[in-house]
C-alpha cells in the first residue's frame, strides 16, 4: 500500500456520500456509502445492499493478498477495491 489506511471513523466519513467503485479483478461496479457505523455495499449487478462492518473490513484487510480472504468474507473483492480507493493504489 502506498499510504496507510485511515481510521475507521475517517473511512466512514469519506463514504458519507455514495461513491461508485469497481472491483479490481472483474471490474464489477458497486456503490459504497456509510450507514451508521458500517459501510453499505450495493453491487450494480444485483442492487442488493449488504453491510460491511468495521470488524469484517479489518479482518479482510489483514488477509488481503492471501487465499484465505475469500473464505473469511464474501466481501473480499469490495474490501480490496475500497482499500485501493483509500490508499490511491492501482
Order of alpha helices (4+ residues) and beta strands (2+ residues): alpha-beta-beta-beta-beta-alpha-alpha-alpha
